[in-house]
Amino acid sequence: MGFRISGRKLVKYRDNGEEKVIVPQNITEIGLLAFLDTKAVKEIVLPSGLEKIGAGAFFRCSGLEKINIPDSVREIEQNVFMSCVKLEKINLPSGLRKIGGKVFAKSGLKEIEFPQGLLNIGENIFEDTPLRKITLNSYIPDGLISRMFSDCRMVIVDYMNLERKYIYTVKNEATYEENLKTYITEMYKQALEFEAGDFKRFVEDTYKYLTSEKLLELIEHARLLQKSEYQMILMDCHTKNFNNSLNL
């Protein structure tokens, strides 16, 4: 395969049209922009001793669908998977301690799980992605979470080890209001499984995207589930929607 290697660092991959690339086992670092604009590759297999992935290593690998990141990797620099539009899911390694800014920006990522111990996190790492769910296995401050999701639609943030779930909404109505309405409507019945406080926050953030008819339907659904507290939350938002429509 077309590798240019310096010591234990993969400096550059020359695109030879392969759909699957296996990086040699002695490599410990993938260099800056090493796979830049590789179009044909669909799968990349990284070696078990890899420790670092350099900035923009897989930038604009537009055909990339699958890549393993071994547990030995400690650092992923900025923009590594930026514009990998077919990359929808990825497993982050348990040993990862640092991840750079915009690392998944403009990619196809839809779901991801963060390992324990990953606390050094860059900003806007999911910028302009279709991300829908992120699972966090250690505490990350809300302020940092908000900076991770620039230009996302709506993300379920699941703190598994803290036994807490909530919805985080990023608003940019001019760009995606209609898609957001559809997605929020789909999410409501699932949100009824959340704790009451988290459900209340979700509803207060999103009720304005729903029609009165849809809110009435959800109120009835909550009644059938015998969730009276949730029913009251929805009824209160239905009243606000009605008053807003009358400009009260």
C-alpha positions as CSV (number, residue, x, y, z in Angstrom):
1,M,0.0,0.0,0.0
2,G,1.1,3.6,-0.5
3,F,2.4,4.6,2.9
4,R,5.1,7.2,3.6
5,I,6.5,6.4,7.0
6,S,9.1,8.2,9.2
7,G,10.2,6.1,12.2
8,R,6.9,4.9,13.8
9,K,4.9,7.8,12.3
10,L,2.6,7.4,9.3
11,V,3.3,10.6,7.5
12,K,1.2,10.1,4.3
13,Y,-1.1,7.6,2.6
14,R,-1.2,7.8,-1.2
15,D,-4.7,6.9,-2.4
16,N,-4.3,3.8,-4.7
17,G,-8.0,3.1,-4.9
18,E,-8.2,0.5,-2.1
19,E,-11.5,0.2,-0.3
20,K,-9.8,-1.2,2.9
21,V,-6.6,0.1,4.3
22,I,-4.6,-1.8,7.1
23,V,-2.1,0.5,8.8
24,P,1.2,-1.4,9.7
25,Q,1.4,-2.7,13.3
26,N,4.6,-0.7,14.2
27,I,2.9,2.7,13.7
28,T,2.3,4.7,16.9
29,E,1.2,8.0,15.3
30,I,-0.9,9.0,12.3
31,G,0.4,12.3,11.1
32,L,-1.1,15.7,10.1
33,L,-3.5,15.3,7.2
34,A,-2.1,11.8,6.5
35,F,-5.3,10.6,4.6
36,L,-6.4,14.0,3.3
37,D,-9.0,13.8,0.5
38,T,-8.9,10.0,0.3
39,K,-12.0,9.1,-1.6
40,A,-12.0,5.4,-2.3
41,V,-11.3,4.0,1.2
42,K,-14.4,2.7,3.0
43,E,-12.6,1.0,6.0
44,I,-9.4,1.7,7.9
45,V,-7.9,-0.7,10.3
46,L,-5.5,1.0,12.8
47,P,-2.8,-0.9,14.7
48,S,-3.1,-2.0,18.3
49,G,-0.2,0.1,19.5
50,L,-1.3,3.4,18.1
51,E,-1.1,6.3,20.5
52,K,-1.9,9.5,18.7
53,I,-4.0,10.6,15.7
54,G,-2.8,14.0,14.3
55,A,-4.8,16.9,13.2
56,G,-7.0,16.4,10.2
57,A,-5.7,12.9,9.7
58,F,-8.8,11.7,7.9
59,F,-10.1,15.1,6.8
60,R,-12.5,14.8,3.8
61,C,-12.3,11.0,3.5
62,S,-15.6,11.1,1.9
63,G,-16.0,7.4,1.4
64,L,-15.0,6.3,4.9
65,E,-17.7,4.3,6.7
66,K,-15.8,2.2,9.3
67,I,-12.7,2.7,11.4
68,N,-11.5,1.1,14.6
69,I,-9.6,3.2,17.2
70,P,-7.6,0.9,19.5
71,D,-7.6,1.3,23.2
72,S,-4.0,2.4,23.1
73,V,-4.9,5.8,21.6
74,R,-4.6,8.6,24.1
75,E,-5.0,11.7,21.9
76,I,-7.1,12.6,18.9
77,E,-6.3,16.1,17.6
78,Q,-8.6,18.6,16.0
79,N,-10.5,18.1,12.7
80,V,-9.5,14.4,12.5
81,F,-12.8,13.2,11.0
82,M,-14.1,16.5,9.7
83,S,-16.2,16.1,6.5
84,C,-16.2,12.3,6.7
85,V,-19.8,12.4,5.5
86,K,-20.4,8.6,5.5
87,L,-19.0,8.0,8.9
88,E,-22.2,7.5,11.1
89,K,-20.8,5.6,14.1
90,I,-17.5,5.3,15.8
91,N,-16.2,3.7,19.0
92,L,-13.9,5.9,21.1
93,P,-11.2,3.9,23.0
94,S,-11.2,3.4,26.7
95,G,-7.7,5.0,27.1
96,L,-8.6,8.3,25.3
97,R,-7.8,11.3,27.4
98,K,-7.9,14.2,24.9
99,I,-10.0,15.0,21.8
100,G,-9.5,18.2,19.8
101,G,-12.0,20.8,18.5
102,K,-14.2,20.1,15.5
103,V,-13.0,16.5,15.4
104,F,-16.3,15.2,13.9
105,A,-17.5,18.5,12.4
106,K,-19.6,18.1,9.1
107,S,-19.3,14.3,9.4
108,G,-22.2,11.9,9.2
109,L,-22.0,10.9,12.9
110,K,-25.3,10.0,14.5
111,E,-24.4,8.3,17.8
112,I,-21.3,8.1,20.0
113,E,-20.2,7.0,23.5
114,F,-17.5,8.8,25.5
115,P,-15.3,6.6,27.7
116,Q,-14.5,7.3,31.3
117,G,-11.6,9.6,31.9
118,L,-12.1,11.7,28.7
119,L,-12.2,15.2,30.2
120,N,-10.0,17.3,27.8
121,I,-12.5,18.0,25.1
122,G,-12.3,20.6,22.3
123,E,-15.1,22.9,21.3
124,N,-17.6,22.4,18.5
125,I,-16.6,18.8,18.1
126,F,-20.0,17.8,16.6
127,E,-20.5,21.0,14.6
128,D,-23.0,20.6,11.8
129,T,-23.5,16.8,12.2
130,P,-26.8,14.8,12.4
131,L,-25.8,13.6,15.9
132,R,-28.8,12.4,17.9
133,K,-27.4,10.6,20.9
134,I,-24.2,10.8,23.0
135,T,-23.5,8.6,26.0
136,L,-21.2,10.1,28.7
137,N,-19.5,7.8,31.2
138,S,-18.0,10.5,33.4
139,Y,-19.2,13.9,34.5
140,I,-18.8,16.8,32.0
141,P,-20.0,20.3,33.0
142,D,-23.1,21.5,31.2
143,G,-21.2,24.5,29.9
144,L,-18.7,22.3,28.1
145,I,-21.5,20.2,26.7
146,S,-23.2,23.2,25.2
147,R,-19.9,24.1,23.4
148,M,-19.6,20.6,22.0
149,F,-22.9,20.8,20.0
150,S,-22.6,23.9,17.8
151,D,-25.1,23.7,14.9
152,C,-26.4,20.3,15.9
153,R,-30.2,19.7,15.7
154,M,-31.2,17.9,18.9
155,V,-29.1,15.6,21.0
156,I,-30.0,13.1,23.7
157,V,-27.3,13.3,26.4
158,D,-27.3,10.2,28.5
159,Y,-25.3,10.1,31.7
160,M,-25.4,6.4,32.2
161,N,-23.2,6.1,35.3
162,L,-25.1,9.0,37.0
163,E,-28.5,7.4,36.1
164,R,-29.6,10.6,34.6
165,K,-30.9,11.5,31.1
166,Y,-31.9,14.8,29.6
167,I,-32.5,16.4,26.3
168,Y,-30.1,19.1,25.1
169,T,-31.5,21.3,22.4
170,V,-29.5,23.5,20.0
171,K,-31.6,26.2,18.4
172,N,-31.0,27.6,14.9
173,E,-34.5,28.0,13.7
174,A,-33.8,29.6,10.3
175,T,-31.8,26.6,9.2
176,Y,-33.7,23.6,10.4
177,E,-36.9,24.5,12.1
178,E,-39.0,22.1,10.1
179,N,-36.7,19.2,10.6
180,L,-36.6,20.0,14.3
181,K,-40.4,20.0,14.6
182,T,-40.5,16.5,13.1
183,Y,-37.7,15.2,15.3
184,I,-39.2,16.7,18.5
185,T,-42.6,15.2,17.8
186,E,-41.0,11.7,17.4
187,M,-39.0,12.2,20.6
188,Y,-41.9,13.1,22.9
189,K,-43.2,9.6,23.6
190,Q,-39.7,8.4,24.4
191,A,-39.2,11.4,26.6
192,L,-42.1,10.2,28.8
193,E,-39.7,7.6,30.1
194,F,-37.5,10.3,31.5
195,E,-37.5,11.5,35.1
196,A,-40.1,14.2,35.7
197,G,-37.6,17.0,36.1
198,D,-35.8,16.2,32.9
199,F,-39.1,15.7,31.0
200,K,-40.2,19.2,32.2
201,R,-37.0,20.8,31.0
202,F,-37.4,19.0,27.6
203,V,-41.0,20.2,27.2
204,E,-40.3,23.8,28.2
205,D,-37.5,23.9,25.6
206,T,-39.5,22.4,22.8
207,Y,-43.2,22.8,23.2
208,K,-43.4,25.9,20.9
209,Y,-42.4,23.6,18.0
210,L,-45.6,21.6,18.4
211,T,-49.2,22.3,17.3
212,S,-52.0,22.4,19.8
213,E,-53.4,19.3,18.3
214,K,-50.1,17.4,18.8
215,L,-49.9,18.6,22.4
216,L,-53.4,17.4,23.1
217,E,-52.5,14.0,21.6
218,L,-49.5,13.8,23.9
219,I,-51.6,14.8,27.0
220,E,-53.9,11.9,26.2
221,H,-51.0,9.6,25.8
222,A,-49.6,10.6,29.2
223,R,-53.0,10.0,30.8
224,L,-53.2,6.5,29.3
225,L,-49.8,5.8,30.9
226,Q,-51.1,7.1,34.2
227,K,-48.4,9.8,34.4
228,S,-50.4,12.6,35.9
229,E,-47.4,14.8,36.6
230,Y,-46.2,14.6,33.0
231,Q,-49.8,15.3,31.9
232,M,-49.9,18.5,33.9
233,I,-46.6,19.6,32.5
234,L,-48.0,19.2,29.0
235,M,-51.3,20.8,29.8
236,D,-49.4,23.9,31.1
237,C,-47.4,24.1,27.9
238,H,-50.6,23.7,25.9
239,T,-52.1,26.7,27.7
240,K,-48.9,28.7,27.0
241,N,-49.2,27.8,23.3
242,F,-52.8,28.9,23.2
243,N,-52.0,32.2,25.0
244,N,-49.1,32.9,22.6
245,S,-51.3,32.3,19.6
246,L,-53.6,35.1,21.0
247,N,-50.6,37.3,21.8
248,L,-51.6,37.4,25.4
